[in-house]
Amino acid sequence: MTLTTSAYPYPVLEEERFDYINSTYQIKQIKSDSKHIFIEHHLVGADFIVDLLQKGLAKFVITVVVKDALFRKTYDEIEQTISVNRVVQKIPLLSNEINHSFFAHVVYVGEDREFELNYKNLDKFWIGRKVKLLKGSILAKDGWRDLDFGVGDILKIIKDDISISFDSEIEYENGGKIICKMNKDLFEKVVIRGSKDLHVRSIISHILSQALFKLSKLDEIPSNFNSIIYKLKEEGIDIKSDDFDPIKASLVILPHVLGDLDA
Amino acid sequence: MLELQKLKDEEKYLFLKSLLDKEEFLDFIEVFVEEDYKVKFNPSFKLSEFEFQYIPMDFYKEIYDHLKFNELDASNYKNWFYVNLEAVKNDIIKPYYFAFSKKNKEPLRNIARALREYEKGEKKFFYEIFRAVLRRMFGMIKERGRKGIFQDVPFSIAWWKYHLFLISLEYVNNEKILEFLYEKATFYNQLVEKMGFTLTVLADRKLLAALLDYAAYNGVKKELVKDVAMVSSIRSFGALNVDEIQKIIKGL
């Protein structure tokens, strides 16, 4: 087989593809409770996909993955229909203490058949062409995302009797966390000065730098750090590259961690 | 219990030595045990040292039913540490059983050699057996990461094989799947590694059921998993039923 994700035999709506014009597929996490999250799908343009949705030949789905528990399941139940191209799904969580990743997409659910494409939102390449859709074909997709638990949740600072300023370790449990043991005198200064203090920011940056260095040496990076890895990649930083600079990386994620810092 | 990895060499020596005596082992390990741990494990069977290395399939159901774990419980290394602790306390296994590796399957001989070589200042085998013990007890040692939980702890392997079998039974009626998982250790190891780490589409319940059903009858074609991964990039297996997935698998 020679199929690749960049060579679909039919048009697909996703970021950085050009099969559709004036079209977007966006999702957002609109709320959550301890057992569920609510995710809104919103398709704009993409008249071919909207036509299939209207005819009941396509549907919005979300695949949830909890890597740590070898869990993956696709949900197609709709909680609320705002319009044919805009719906909300209610997704159950295995636990609110473990990282879930999810993948939203629109999928073709009709029988395998051929379609002639004459839709104004399609790129001219596709106009007039005949394509075969197979049941399960992915028509629109958003990338993999992590639930918005926030990267701030990954650092915990504990007061300790250690003689050095601090020492960070990566804890594996529940998807992973940075546990920083901090000298008790320093800890009190940090608490009194608060996270807006420049010196405290510098200390936190050093903690993150040490932890990121340790993280980069692990064979398997705990899943709670996926959002950090993603943010770093957005900045062109690959934690596994030979020239990985943990100090630079710590400065990138510092604002996110400070947002939730609870010493 | 992760702290066990940080023991000094002389403590590692005492730990390995303690495996030879139940009470000494329980005394040694006490400091690593949380007082309020809730895992209970006292099944009806007792295992020989070789049965522990490859737990007989006949015991899978009892292990599974007895523990009442869900997937999150069963992927927590701490729970397996406590299962093993309970198994020792209740004489289901003896502590020295932990001291086996893929190459060295005789635990008493391994412990004796490790201690002897340590006393002579040779530590390579000593470290190997020490790591092997931790792998059997809770799996998640530094060198193995989380995959050790699913691949290295005998009771966990039994639980997960039975769990995968039960998932498949929700969609296909094929009792052979359990026997297949029991016999094909390499396939199981690759499967759980892919499910949790490199190719999570295989954890999709319907795809898993279809794949196990196919593999139990037809064996595992080398390219099958790779081809499934390719198809998953354009088709959503989660949106198909098992019959439709099986049709795709047969066509690969």
Contacts between the chains, C-beta under 8 A, distances in Angstrom:
chain1	res1	chain2	res2	distance
A	1	B	227	5.7
A	1	B	230	5.2
A	1	B	231	7.8
A	1	B	252	7.7
A	3	B	230	5.3
A	3	B	231	7.6
A	3	B	233	6.8
A	3	B	234	6.3
A	4	B	230	7.9
A	4	B	233	7.3
A	5	B	233	4.6
A	5	B	234	7.5
A	8	B	234	5.9
A	9	B	234	8.0
A	59	B	239	7.5
A	61	B	236	6.5
A	61	B	238	6.6
A	61	B	239	5.6
A	63	B	204	7.6
A	63	B	236	7.2
A	63	B	238	5.2
A	65	B	200	4.8
A	65	B	203	7.1
A	66	B	71	7.8
A	66	B	72	7.9
A	67	B	196	5.2
A	67	B	197	6.8
A	67	B	200	6.1
A	68	B	72	7.9
A	68	B	75	5.4
A	68	B	146	6.6
A	68	B	196	7.0
A	69	B	71	4.1
A	69	B	72	5.1
A	69	B	74	7.7
A	69	B	75	4.6
A	69	B	196	7.9
A	70	B	71	6.6
A	70	B	75	6.7
A	70	B	150	7.2
A	70	B	160	7.7
A	70	B	192	6.3
A	70	B	195	4.5
A	70	B	196	4.6
A	70	B	203	5.2
A	71	B	71	5.5
A	71	B	203	6.1
A	72	B	195	7.6
A	72	B	200	5.3
A	72	B	201	6.9
A	72	B	203	3.8
A	72	B	204	4.8
A	72	B	205	7.5
A	72	B	238	7.7
A	73	B	204	7.1
A	73	B	205	6.4
A	73	B	238	6.9
A	74	B	204	6.8
A	74	B	236	6.6
A	74	B	237	7.7
A	74	B	238	2.3
A	74	B	239	6.1
A	76	B	239	6.7
A	94	B	71	7.1
A	94	B	72	5.9
A	95	B	72	5.6
A	98	B	72	6.6
A	105	B	236	6.3
A	107	B	236	4.5
A	107	B	239	4.4
A	109	B	239	6.3
A	134	B	235	6.3
A	135	B	235	7.9
A	135	B	239	7.9
A	135	B	240	6.4
A	135	B	244	6.2
A	136	B	235	3.9
A	136	B	236	5.1
A	136	B	237	6.8
A	136	B	239	5.2
A	136	B	240	4.6
A	136	B	244	7.1
A	137	B	234	6.3
A	137	B	235	5.7
A	137	B	236	7.9
A	138	B	234	5.9
A	138	B	235	6.7
A	138	B	236	5.5
A	172	B	2	7.3
A	172	B	77	7.4
A	172	B	140	6.0
A	172	B	146	6.7
A	173	B	76	7.1
A	173	B	77	7.9
A	173	B	78	7.2
A	218	B	145	6.9
A	219	B	143	8.0
A	219	B	145	5.1
A	220	B	145	3.5
A	220	B	146	5.7
A	220	B	147	6.9
A	220	B	197	6.6
A	222	B	146	7.6
